[in-house]
């Protein structure tokens, strides 16, 4: 079986590393004619070393067979360039199935290109819904789910979401590959604890914040509100900067925040896990970081009014605060004051990739 995997952004590199590792293990146990040949395509959606190449090096991901070099740009332009490149790659490679991850423009382009060429699509992280169609990611995930042949769901809620939309065929509850990744990388992340010293913070005595979504970065007043709120937390706040955020902060005139807010360069996956694990509090508009905070048992405040990872809120480890400064500060103080609760295990047993491979091998 030839499997063409489409990646383009930081979260997808992390997820693809888990499944690619599982494919290698699967192939070791099979005769040649029963193996899965993976062809990796990098769209170039994230292209800076700190957002792309470092993840390939750190996670041991093989160099992509194809690199489209699309880069950044408006949604339509970026997706169109990806569609053009992916269609040509798929026609040349002739895959039996196209594997896409999550909800980025790379995911959408991969799904659309495969569907036009009548190639089966497998979607990892299917069925997630925030029910906010103002988010480009929400549109992407809905479209790809409705195009997919195989839908690999991380939670029982995601299975139910698909059922409510009439999608029941090809749906598989496998658990969350990000949980697999965290378990596999915890030891290596522990070797990166020195980053705390280099950034001048101590375990349990700082907050960590990430800001990258367009609905936040595209509005200067929203950015200013968030930076003001971070300055009132009473803790040093580390903010690793997504390139889009760095440019937006400069435009908004808040690239030199006051107080204990510290803007730092992008960090690698292992460094990010180390910073998350030792943080007293995490604030983010990222879905993946919300979930990592939950899995690492660190209180989280989400800088959005909704989340696709509702289990984290229901368990009491995540609070939705939006972008109003007062709400952010109130949610942060409540998170710092309350003790931990039992979060349960809504994201599987840490073997999602193996479950995905069992399904793919039967196609």
C-alpha positions in Angstrom: 0.0 0.0 0.0 1.3 3.5 -0.9 0.2 6.2 1.6 0.8 9.8 0.8 1.0 12.0 3.9 0.4 15.7 3.7 1.9 18.0 6.4 2.7 21.7 6.5 2.4 23.1 10.0 4.0 22.5 13.4 1.2 20.4 14.9 1.1 18.2 11.9 4.8 17.5 12.1 4.3 16.2 15.7 1.3 14.0 14.8 3.0 12.7 11.6 6.1 11.7 13.5 4.0 9.4 15.7 2.2 7.7 12.8 5.4 7.5 10.7 7.1 5.8 13.6 4.2 3.3 13.9 4.4 2.7 10.1 8.1 1.8 10.5 7.3 -0.6 13.3 4.5 -2.1 11.3 6.7 -2.7 8.3 9.4 -4.4 10.4 6.8 -7.1 11.3 5.5 -7.6 7.7 6.8 -9.2 4.5 7.7 -6.8 1.7 4.3 -7.2 -0.1 2.4 -6.4 3.1 4.2 -3.2 4.0 3.0 0.4 3.8 5.1 2.8 1.7 4.8 6.3 3.1 5.4 9.3 0.8 5.7 12.4 2.8 4.8 15.8 1.3 5.6 19.1 3.0 3.5 22.0 1.7 5.8 24.6 3.2 2.9 26.3 5.1 5.4 26.7 8.0 8.8 27.2 6.6 11.1 29.0 9.1 13.6 26.7 10.8 12.1 27.3 14.2 8.7 26.3 13.0 9.6 23.5 10.6 13.1 22.0 10.1 13.8 21.8 13.9 10.8 19.5 14.3 12.0 17.2 11.5 15.4 17.0 13.2 14.1 16.7 16.8 11.4 14.1 16.1 13.4 12.0 13.6 10.9 12.6 10.7 12.4 11.5 7.4 13.0 14.2 4.9 9.9 14.8 2.8 9.9 13.2 -0.7 8.3 16.4 -2.0 8.5 20.0 -0.6 6.1 22.4 -2.2 7.6 25.6 -0.6 4.2 27.4 -0.6 5.0 29.7 2.3 2.6 32.2 3.8 -0.1 34.3 2.2 -3.9 35.0 2.2 -6.0 31.8 2.7 -7.2 31.6 -0.8 -3.8 32.2 -2.4 -2.0 29.8 0.0 -4.6 27.0 -0.4 -4.7 27.4 -4.2 -0.9 27.1 -4.5 -1.1 24.0 -2.3 -3.9 22.5 -4.5 -1.9 23.0 -7.6 1.2 21.4 -6.2 -0.5 18.5 -4.4 -2.5 17.5 -7.4 0.6 17.2 -9.5 2.4 15.2 -6.7 -0.6 12.8 -6.3 -0.7 12.2 -10.1 3.0 11.5 -10.1 3.1 9.3 -6.9 -0.1 7.4 -7.5 -1.0 6.7 -3.8 -3.7 4.3 -2.7 -4.7 6.7 0.1 -4.0 10.3 1.2 -3.5 10.9 4.9 -4.1 14.4 6.3 -4.0 15.7 9.9 -6.0 18.3 11.8 -7.5 21.5 10.4 -4.9 23.6 8.6 -5.0 24.9 5.0 -2.6 22.0 4.2 -5.3 19.6 5.4 -7.9 21.3 3.3 -5.8 21.3 0.2 -4.8 17.7 0.7 -8.4 16.6 1.1 -9.6 18.6 -1.9 -6.9 17.5 -4.2 -7.4 13.8 -3.3 -11.1 14.0 -3.7 -10.9 15.5 -7.2 -8.6 12.7 -8.2 -10.9 10.1 -6.5 -8.2 9.0 -4.1 -9.4 7.8 -0.6 -8.8 10.2 2.2 -7.9 9.3 5.8 -8.3 12.1 8.3 -6.5 12.0 11.6 -8.2 14.1 14.3 -11.6 13.8 12.7 -14.9 15.0 14.2 -13.6 18.0 16.2 -16.0 20.9 16.3 -15.7 24.4 18.0 -19.0 25.4 16.3 -17.4 28.8 15.4 -17.4 29.1 11.6 -15.6 32.4 11.9 -12.5 30.2 12.4 -10.9 29.0 9.2 -9.8 25.9 11.0 -13.5 25.0 11.6 -14.3 25.3 7.9 -11.3 23.2 7.0 -12.1 20.3 9.4 -15.8 20.2 8.4 -15.0 20.0 4.7 -12.3 17.4 5.1 -14.5 15.2 7.3 -17.2 15.2 4.7 -14.7 14.2 2.0 -13.0 11.5 3.9 -13.2 7.7 3.6 -11.6 6.9 6.9 -12.2 9.2 9.9 -9.9 8.6 12.9 -11.5 10.2 15.9 -9.6 11.1 19.1 -12.7 11.1 21.5 -16.2 9.7 21.9 -17.5 13.3 21.5 -15.8 13.6 18.1 -17.5 10.4 17.0 -20.9 11.8 18.1 -20.2 15.1 16.3 -19.8 13.2 13.0 -22.9 11.1 13.7 -24.9 14.3 14.1 -23.8 15.4 10.7 -24.8 12.0 9.2 -21.2 10.6 9.0 -21.1 7.1 10.4 -19.3 5.0 7.7 -15.5 4.7 8.0 -15.5 6.3 11.5 -13.0 4.8 14.0 -12.4 5.8 17.6 -8.6 5.5 18.0 -7.6 8.0 20.7 -5.3 11.0 20.3 -2.0 10.8 18.6 -0.8 13.8 20.5 -1.1 11.8 23.7 1.0 9.1 22.0 3.6 11.8 21.2 3.7 13.3 24.6 4.3 9.8 26.2 7.0 9.0 23.7 8.8 12.4 24.1 8.6 13.0 27.8 12.0 11.7 28.6 13.7 13.7 25.9 11.8 16.8 26.9 13.2 16.3 30.4 16.6 16.8 28.9 15.6 20.3 27.8 14.8 21.6 31.3 17.8 23.9 30.9 15.7 26.2 28.8 14.1 27.4 32.0 17.4 28.7 33.3 18.3 30.2 30.0 15.0 32.2 30.0 15.4 33.2 33.7 12.5 31.3 35.2 12.1 28.6 37.8 9.7 25.6 37.9 6.2 26.5 39.0 7.0 30.2 39.2 6.0 31.4 35.7 3.2 31.4 33.2 3.5 30.4 29.6 1.4 32.0 26.8 1.0 31.3 23.1 -0.9 33.5 20.6 -1.2 32.7 17.0 -4.7 32.4 15.6 -5.7 34.9 12.9 -8.8 36.0 14.8 -6.5 37.2 17.5 -3.4 38.5 15.6 -5.3 40.3 12.9 -6.9 42.7 15.5 -4.5 45.1 17.1 -6.9 46.0 19.9 -7.4 42.3 20.8 -3.6 41.8 21.0 -3.2 44.8 23.2 -5.9 43.6 25.5 -4.2 40.2 25.9 -0.8 41.7 26.5 -2.3 44.0 29.2 -4.0 41.0 30.9 -0.7 39.0 30.9 1.0 41.9 32.7 -1.5 41.7 35.6 -1.0 38.0 36.4 1.6 38.6 39.1 4.0 36.0 37.5 6.7 36.2 34.8 4.9 35.3 31.5 6.9 33.7 28.7 5.5 34.2 25.2 7.2 32.2 22.5 6.4 34.1 19.3 4.8 32.6 16.2 6.1 34.6 13.2 2.6 36.0 12.5 2.3 37.1 16.1 5.7 38.8 16.1 4.7 40.9 13.1 1.2 41.6 14.5 2.7 42.8 17.8 4.9 45.2 16.0 1.9 46.5 14.0 -0.1 46.9 17.2 2.7 48.8 18.9 3.0 46.2 21.7 6.2 44.4 20.7 7.8 45.8 23.9 5.3 44.9 26.6 5.6 46.2 30.1 5.7 44.3 33.4 7.0 40.7 33.5 5.8 39.7 30.0 8.8 38.3 28.1 8.6 37.8 24.3 10.9 35.0 23.3 11.9 33.2 20.1 10.0 30.1 18.9 11.0 27.0 20.7 11.3 23.4 19.6 8.8 20.7 20.5 10.8 19.2 23.3 11.6 22.7 24.7 7.9 23.6 24.6 7.0 20.4 26.5 9.6 21.3 29.1 8.2 24.8 29.4 4.6 23.5 29.6 5.4 20.9 32.2 7.0 23.3 34.6 4.6 26.2 34.1 2.3 27.3 36.9 -0.3 28.3 34.3 -0.7 28.2 30.6 -2.7 30.7 28.5 -3.3 30.0 24.8 -5.5 30.2 21.7 -4.0 27.0 20.4 -6.0 23.8 20.5 -2.9 21.6 20.8 -1.5 23.5 23.7 -4.8 23.4 25.6 -4.6 19.6 25.3 -1.0 19.3 26.2 -1.6 21.4 29.3 -4.4 19.0 30.2 -2.3 15.9 29.6 0.6 17.4 31.6 -1.9 18.5 34.4 -1.2 22.2 34.2 -4.1 24.6 34.6 -5.0 26.4 31.3 -6.8 29.5 30.3 -8.0 29.5 26.7 -8.0 32.9 24.9 -11.1 32.0 23.0 -14.8 31.8 23.7 -15.0 28.2 22.6 -12.9 25.1 22.2 -12.9 21.9 20.2 -11.4 20.1 23.2 -14.4 20.4 25.5 -13.2 17.5 27.7 -10.5 19.8 29.2 -13.1 22.3 30.3 -15.5 19.7 31.7 -12.7 18.3 33.8 -12.0 21.7 35.3 -8.4 22.1 33.9 -9.3 24.6 31.2 -11.2 27.9 31.4 -12.6 29.8 28.4 -11.8 33.5 28.8 -12.0 35.0 25.4 -9.9 38.1 24.9 -11.4 40.5 27.4 -8.6 41.5 29.9 -10.8 41.3 33.0 -12.1 37.9 32.0 -8.5 36.6 31.3 -7.2 37.9 34.7 -10.3 36.5 36.6 -9.9 33.1 34.9 -6.2 33.0 35.5 -6.5 33.8 39.2 -9.3 31.2 39.6 -7.0 28.6 37.9 -4.1 29.5 40.2 -6.3 29.3 43.3 -8.1 26.0 42.8 -6.6 22.7 43.5 -6.3 19.9 40.9 -9.1 17.4 40.1 -9.1 14.0 38.5 -9.1 14.7 34.8 -9.8 11.1 33.7 -8.5 9.7 30.4 -10.7 11.0 27.5 -7.9 10.8 24.9 -7.2 7.1 24.8 -4.5 4.9 26.0 -1.5 6.3 24.2 -1.7 3.8 21.3 -3.7 5.8 18.8 -1.1 5.4 16.0 -1.2 1.6 16.3 -5.0 1.6 16.1 -4.8 3.8 13.0 -2.3 1.4 11.4 -4.5 -1.6 12.0 -7.3 0.1 10.1 -5.1 1.3 7.2 -3.5 -2.1 6.9 -7.0 -3.6 6.2 -7.9 -1.2 3.4 
